[in-house]
Structure formats: C-alpha cells, structure tokens
Amino acid sequence: MKEIKGKTTAKEGFHERNKHKGKYDFPKLIKANAELKNYVRESEYGGLTIDFFDPMAVKSLNKALIIEFYGLDYWELPSGYLCPPIPSRADYIHVISDLTGCNSKERKARMLDIGVGASCIFPIIGVAEYGWDFVGSDIHDVSISSSRSIIEKNASLKGKIEIRKQDDPFSIFRGVIRNGEFFEVSLCNPPFHDSSAEALMASKRKESNLKNKPVNKPTPNFSGQDNELWCSGGEANFLKNMIEESQIYRQNVHWFTTIVSSEDTLRKLVRLLKTVSVREHKIIPMEHGNKKTRILAWRY
C-alpha cells in the first residue's frame, strides 16, 4: 500500500475539550495501531477514510483512538460485542465534567457506569481525562470479563475501576450500590429497542438510508449483543425504572444521568421526574453532525 498522507474532514458539534472534534489524523493513528493501515483508503470527496460498514475497520479505528488519546497499551473486544463510537462517548464524559465541576485531576471524584459493557469505554475516558474513579456494572458475564481484562492489562486503569456484576436483570442500582457509598454521577447509555426484531429493523432502516438502497441484512459495524441493544419496554421502560429506583439512592448519588435517544421518551421522563419530587433536572443536548441526542440529568 502506498504511503498514507492526509486527514479526514472535521467533525461538527463536539465539546470544546473533546480530543476528537478535529480531523482524524490517519497517519498518526496508524502509528498507534498498525492494523488500521489495512482499512484506510482515499475518499471520493478528498482526504482519507475507512469503510464504516466494515466492522473490522471500525474496531481498528476505535482501537487506534483509544491507544493514541487515552494512553492504553491493550484494548480488545469479544466478537460481536458493541463497538462504541469513541467521539460521542467522550462528549458525554466532558458534559458530565461541566455538570459536576469535576474537571481537574486534583479533585477526586467517583462515578458509577450503569452498563459498562465489554469496551469499558466511559471509565477509560473518565480516568484518562479527569482522573476519576469508577464502578462499572453489567449483567453479562462476557462483558464483565472483557472489561476486567482491559483494566488488568493497562497499568493506568488498575486501582481506578471496579467492575461489579448486576445479578438482577430487573434492577438498576439495587445490588450494585453498597451501603454508605457515594458517587458524584451515575452514567448510562441504555438499550434503546423493545426487542431483537425491532433492533434489526432499525439497523436495516439506518443502513438503507445511508446507502440509499434497500438492505435486507444490515452490516454489524457496531455489532452488539441483545442485552446491549434491547430490553423489554425499550429505552422508555428501562429509564422509567431507573428514575423510580433512583429515589431509594438519593443519598448515594449526587447527579443521576443518562443518554435519551427519543424525544417522546424524554417528555415522558420529565413528567415522571416531577412526580418523584426531584430538586432539579437538566436536559443537555448533544448534536454531532446529523445525529441528535440528549443527556437527562436529575438530582434530589
């Protein structure tokens, strides 16, 4: 392959401290993860890119970003598990730092990641950027094993992140938060869909729109196991349960936060927050190019 030069186009809408708001410097990223060179090509619009429908290319890019920007020596995912978009995950962390004022490594803070996944991505970024400590919870044994392996193989993460198993699939905080513990923030990227069939149909629609042609079998570029993509009642039911259960742990968590994808779900959740007498709630928009989402935060 010929020598690779150049960068991709800049990304819009990212937090001012997000290290990924500029262009992807592919030559630099290839030095961080040599396998990425196999997937980089010249874009028809100029500059360099990868095929974002190729799951191996996406994983290789994310691995390069994590190694280059967050100082890791090792980061791998089990086959078929959710490969998160690093720039948007970093934005969530920076928004949380603004919300709490925990934006200096001199200020010690402890965070709770609900659904840490196999990638351990929120703790990785939070530790590197702000020196936070984390507890990450998950219901899936493979995700827990993967995150623990990432922590064990990176000296910068040891002693900073603890992974806990959530044994009850119907609980959020119960069984994870221990007596007397305190967290500045709980974070969550909840499963969005109501069923595996719904998740599959959404993937088909998304890829069909991007490719401007019908797609019968979507490319699993971001993959994901069932528990990562859907739950009974979808995002709305999951977050309803989270808000109701948060009342019990109002003394253990300063700010409860979550990503909310649906505007309809957001309206329902805001109405619910009023019934549980929260002291304050905030809706923080995140817009990355054409993708719009928001963070809902509340405290008692």
N, C-alpha and C positions, 0 to 999 in steps of 0.2 A: 504493500500500500504506500502511496506517495506521502511525502511529509504533510502533516496536517497543520494548517495555519488558520487563524481567524476565530471569530466568536459568533454566537447566535444573536438574535435581536434581544433588546432589553425587555424585561417583564414589568407590567404595569400594576400599580395598586398596592405594592408591598410596603410594609412598615419601614420606617427610615433606618432602623438598625438591622433589618433583615439582610444577611450577607448574600442572599440570592436575588436581590432586586435588580441587579445589573445583568449583564450578558453572561451566558455560560462560556467560560474560557476553556474550550475543549483541549487544547494542547496542555494546559496546566492540569486539568482533570485526568488526562491520560497518564500523566506522571504519577498521580496519586493511585490510579487503578489502571494498570496497563491493558487489561482485557477490554476496556472501553474502546480502545482503538479499533477493535473488530466491528464496531457498530456505528462509528461516526462516518458521516458522508456529507458531501456538499448539498446544500439545499437549493431547490429550483428558484428560490427567492433571494439567493445570495447568503453567504455565511455557511455555517456548519450546523448539522442537526443529527438526530437519530430517528429511527422509526419508532414512534411512541406506541405503536400497536404490537411491537415485538417485546414480549415480557422479559427476555434476557437482556435486551438493550436498556430497558427501563431500570431493571435491577442493577445493571452495571453502572449506569449513570448515578443512581442513588448511592451506591456504594462509594463511588468516587467523591461525591459531595460530602458524605459523612466523614470519610478519611481526610479529605482536604480541609474542611472547615471546622470539624469538631474533634480532631486530634485522635481518632481511633486507629488502632492497629488491625482490628478484626471486626467485621460485620457481615453476617450471612443470614439468610432466611431459609426456613424449610420450604420445600417445593410446594407451590400452591397457596402460600400464605400471603396476606395483604402486604403489598409493597407501597408504602405511603409516599405521597408527593412531598418531598422534603421542604420546598419553599413555603407552602401553605402551613405545614406543621410548625415551622419556625415562626411564622407570623403569630400563631396562637400563643406561643411562649412569650413573644415580645409584648403582645397585648396584655397578657397576664402580669408582666413586669410593670407595665404602666398602671394597671388596675390596683396593684398592691403596693407599689413603691419599692418593691424588692428588685431594684435594678443595679445593685452593686454587690460584688462578691464579698465585700466587707460585712454586709448584712446577711446573717444566717437565716434561712427560710426552709421550711419543709412542705413539700407538695404531695398530693395524692392523685395518681393517674388511674382512673377507672377504665379498665380495658386496655392494659398496657400493650397487648398484642405480642407477636413474635419479634417485631422490629425494635421494641423498646425506645421508640423514636422521641417521644416527649421528654423522658428523663435524660436521654443522651444530649439533646439540645439544651435543656434547662441546666444541666450540670456544667456543660462547656461554656455557656454564655453568662450564667449568673452564679454558678457555684451552689445551686440549690441542692438539697437532699430530697430524695423521692421514696415513696412507697408506691409500687405499681401492682394492681390486682388484675386477675383474669380467671376465667372459668375453665380454660382449655389447657390441658397438660402440656401439649406440644408448644403452645405459645409461652408458657411459663418456663419450660426447659430451654427454649431458644433465647429468651431474654436473659435468663440466668447465665447461659453460656457466653453471651455478648459481654455481660458485666465481668465475668470471671476472666475473660481473655483481654481485658483492657484495664490497665493499671489506673487510668484516670477515673474509672467508674466504680472501682472497688471501694466499699465503705460508704458510698454515696447513694446507692439504690438498693432497696429491698423489694423482692417480688413475693407476693402473697397469693395463695390460691383462694378463690371465692368458691366455696363448696355448694352454695345455694344459688341456683340459676334464677331464683325469683327475688333475690336480694341485691342491693347495690352497695350500701355501706356496712350493713349488718354482717358481722363475721370477718370484716376487714379492718375497720377502725377499732382499736383496743381502748380499754378504759384509761382515761387520763391523757390520751394522745391529742395533739393539736396540729392542725395543718393550716397554713395560710390560704391555700386554694385547693379545691378538687377540680381536676380537668377531665373531660370526656369527649370522645368522638364516637357517638352512639351508633349502633346498627340502624340503618335507615329503613330498610324494607320490611314488609309484613310476612314474606315467605320467600323461599328459594326461587319459586316460579316468577314472582314479582321482580326479584333481583336480576334474574336472567333477562326478562323482558326489558328492564331498564337499560341493561348493558347493550342489548340489541338496538334499542332506540338511539342511545348515545353514539354508538359506532356507525349506525346508518346515517345519522345526521352529519357526523364528521367526514364520512367517506362519500356522502351524497349519493348513496345507493343502498338497496336493501341488504341487510346482513342477517343470515339465518343462525350462524354460530359465532358469537362475539369472541374476539381475541382477549384472552385473560391477561391484559397488560398490567393490571394492578391486582389480579388474582383475588384471593380472599376466601376464607372458609365460611361455611354457613353462619356460624356464630359471630363472625366479623361483619357480615352484610345484612343479616335479617334476624328478627325476633318476633314473637307473637305480638301483634298490635303495632309493629314497626317503631319508628322513632317516637311517635306521639305517646304510645303506651309506655315505652321504656323511660322517657323523660318525665311522664306523669308520676311513675313510681319513684323516680329519683327525687322529685320535689317533695312528694309526700313523706318519703323516708328521711329526707334532709332535716325535717323538723326535729327528729329524735337526736340528731348530731349537731344541733345548732351551736353547742358549746365546744365542739371538736374541730369545726371548720369555719374560718373567717369568711371566705367567699366560696360559694358553690358556683361552678361554671360548666358550660357545655357548648359544643357546636350544635346549632339547629339549622337544618337544611331547608325545611319547608316553612314558608311564611304562614300558612294556615296553622301548622303545628305551633309556631311561635305565638300566634294570637291566643290559642287555647292555653298555652303555658302561662302567659302573662295574666290571663283571667284566673288561673289556678293559684298563682303566686299571691294574688290579692286575697284569696280565701284563707291562706295559711299565715297571713299577717307578717310577711317579711318586712324588715325595716327599710330595705332599699333593693331595687333591681335595676339593671342596666342592659341595654341591647347595644352591642358593639358590632357594627357592620365590617365585613371583610370582603373586599372586591378585588379579584385577581383576574384581570382581563375580562372575559365574558362570564366568568364564574362568580356568582354572588352567594354568600352565606353570611352567617352572623353568629356571634357568641352571646349567649344569655347568661348573665351573672346575677346572683342574688345573695343577700345576707340577712341575718336575723338581728 
